[in-house]
Amino acid sequence: FGQDKLTALQATGERLVVGSGKGGLSCWCVKRGQKLWQREAAHLRRIMAIRRSLRGQLVTAGEDGCVRVWEELASGPQLRLELPNVVAADLCVAGDRLYAV
């Protein structure tokens, strides 16, 4: 993300998913130090939290009031949940339930 700040991290095995202050999302292979994929506009504003569901999907919460569920190889989010006037500072994935706080 160049000079952009990293604002959220999620480590799983050899993968590290990072979110940026400008809403970008990228995944790195820690072992090889190689970027696997990147979404420059995953959110309109800063990514506040990243979690992985039990099904392997990524769940992100942004300062834009949006929670999104991603399949890693898909070009866009599978689910987009708008939270008007609410900014989720953290996420908890428990089985099939998602909690945004």
Rosetta blueprint (number, residue, H / E / L):
1 F L
2 G L
3 Q L
4 D L
5 K L
6 L E
7 T E
8 A E
9 L E
10 Q E
11 A E
12 T E
13 G L
14 E L
15 R E
16 L E
17 V E
18 V E
19 G E
20 S E
21 G L
22 K L
23 G L
24 G L
25 L E
26 S E
27 C E
28 W E
29 C E
30 V L
31 K L
32 R L
33 G L
34 Q E
35 K E
36 L E
37 W E
38 Q E
39 R E
40 E L
41 A L
42 A L
43 H L
44 L L
45 R L
46 R L
47 I E
48 M E
49 A E
50 I E
51 R E
52 R E
53 S L
54 L L
55 R L
56 G L
57 Q L
58 L E
59 V E
60 T E
61 A E
62 G E
63 E L
64 D L
65 G L
66 C E
67 V E
68 R E
69 V E
70 W E
71 E L
72 E L
73 L L
74 A L
75 S L
76 G L
77 P L
78 Q L
79 L E
80 R E
81 L E
82 E E
83 L L
84 P L
85 N L
86 V L
87 V L
88 A L
89 A L
90 D L
91 L E
92 C E
93 V E
94 A E
95 G L
96 D L
97 R E
98 L E
99 Y E
100 A E
101 V L
